[in-house]
Amino acid sequence: MLAAGVVCASTMAQAEPEMLAIYEFSQTTDQNQWRRINDTVMGGVSSSSFNTAGDGIAVFAGYVSLENFGGFASVRSRPVFRDLSDWTGLALRVRGDGKTYRLGLKVDANLDGIMYQASFPTTAGEWTEVQLPFVSCCAPTFRGRNVPNAPPLDPARLLQISVMVSDKQEGPFQLEIDSISAYRQSE
């Protein structure tokens, strides 16, 4: 298993993968499916917003503060059951600010349950397409700490997706998200 802070992302493979759109943000309804959860839930003072830019791009932006033992900002999709067992992983098309972000996946409705996380870097001002395989990239965590004996992620039970900035990356951040899709390589 990978540690939660390990970056695990690759650029899109040369052969075009088959894609299944999950979020495209071309409609206001996709934006409304997400809610912010920042370190304010534990006394921190980080802030964030999540809006669509009107051109089908979601913008997750704000400020991460380390004050009061804080240090993260996140957005989570509303729980929607998805069976992605026939898919290899998730692909994101993003334009970042040079910071490293985390994709989180939950398979149960328990608020304090295990979250499977995969980190991905961004290049400031450049669109990047990353693939995050379910099997090799998604490390089980609980409140940011690794859970070594947790079962592996079961993509047949995917319930919630989140995007987070953390790891003591204090300061302003902005991540533009064009799409989140499931992918699998064509044969």
N, C-alpha and C positions, 0 to 999 in steps of 0.2 A: 504494500500500500504506500502511496505517496503521502508525504506530510502536507498539511493544508497550505503551507506557504510555498510549495514547489510549483514552479510555473510549468504547465503542461498544455501546450497548444501547438498546433502546426498550421502552416498556411495550407490553403486548399490543395488537394492532390492534383496531379496533372490530368488524370482522367476525370471527366465531369461526373461528380456524384449525383445520385438521384436525391432530390430535395422534397421535403414536406414542410410548407410554411406553417409556423405556429403563431408568430407575431410579425406583422409587417408594418404596423403603425401608420398605415395609409388612412385609417379611419379613427375618429375620436374614440370609438368603442375600445380599440386596443389600448389606448392611453388610460382609459377608465378602468381597465382590468388590473392596474398596478397601484400599490400603496407604499408610502415611504415608511421605513423603520430605521431610525438613527440611534446613535448612542445615548440620546436623551432618555431612552427607556431605562437606563442605568445611571443617570445623573450627568452624562456628558453634555456637551453643548454644540456638537456638529450639526450642520443643517444641510438639507438637500431639497431639490425640486425634481419633478419628472413631468415633462410636457412634450407635446408634439410640436414640431416646428412648422407644421402646415404643409410640408412637402413630403410627408410620409416618413419623417425621421423623428425618433424619440430622443429627447435630450435629458440625460441624468446629470445634474450639475449641483454644485454647492461648495461647502467648506468643511474639511475635516479638522477638528480641533482635538488636541491631546489633553486639554484641561479637564479636571475632575475625573481623571482616569478613563476618558473617552478615547475615541479614535476610529470610528467607523460611520459610514452612511450607506444605506441600502434601499433598494426597492424590491418588492415581492409581488408576483402575480397573484391574483385571486386563485384559490384552489379550484382546479379543474382536472378531473381524472383523464389521463392519457396513457394508452398502451403503446409504448414505443419499442417493444421487444424486437420488432423486425428491423430496427434502425441501429446504426453504428454509434451515433452520438449526436451532439448538437453543433450546429454551425452558426456563427454570428458574423454579421458584417457590421463593423464598428469603425468610428473615427475617434481617436482618443487624444490625450494630452501628454503622452509619454509615461503615464503611471501604469501600474499593474492593477488589474481588477480581478474579481472572482465571480464565477458563475456558481450559483448554489441550486441544488435540486433536492426536493423533499418528496418522500413517498408515503408519509402519514400526516394526518391532520393535527397531531399533537404540536402545540405551539413551541414547546421546548424539546421537540424530537431531534433526531439526528439529521444533519444537513450534509449532503455530499457536495464537496466543493472542488472546483478546478480553477486555477489561476491562469490569466492570459495577459501578456504585455500589450501595450499600445505604442504606436509611434505618433508623436505629436503632429497633428494636422493631416495625417494620411489615413485613407480608408484601408482597412485590413479585413480579410476574411480568415477566420480561425475555425478549426475543427477541434472539438473537445470530445474524444471518445468516452463512452460510458465506462467501459471496462478498465482502461488504463489510467484515466485522468481524474476520476471522481473519488476523492478521499473522504471518508466519513469523519465528520466533526460534530462537536457539541459545544456551543458557545465559543467557537474559535479554536477549540483544542481537539487534537486528534483522538479518535476512538479506535484503538488498535484491534479490538475483538468484535467490532460491528460487522454485520453481514455486508456483502458487496451490494452496490446499488442494483435495484431491480427495475430496469426500464419499463417493465410491464405495469408498474404501479406509480408512475410519475404523477405527482399531484400539484407541485408548485415549483416555479422558477424564480430565482432572485439574482440580482446583480449588486455587487458590493465593492466599495473601496475601503481599505483598511491598512493593516501592517505599518502603522506609524507614518503614513504618507500625509503628513500635516500640510494643510494649505488648500487653495482652491482646486477644484477638479471639474472636468467636463467630459462626458462620454456620450457620443452620438451613436444611436443604435438604429440601423436601417432595417435589420431583420434578425429573427431568431428562428431557425429551421432545424428539423431533424434531417440527418443525411445518412446515406449508405452508398457505397461504391457500386457502380454498375458493373455487370460482368461482361 
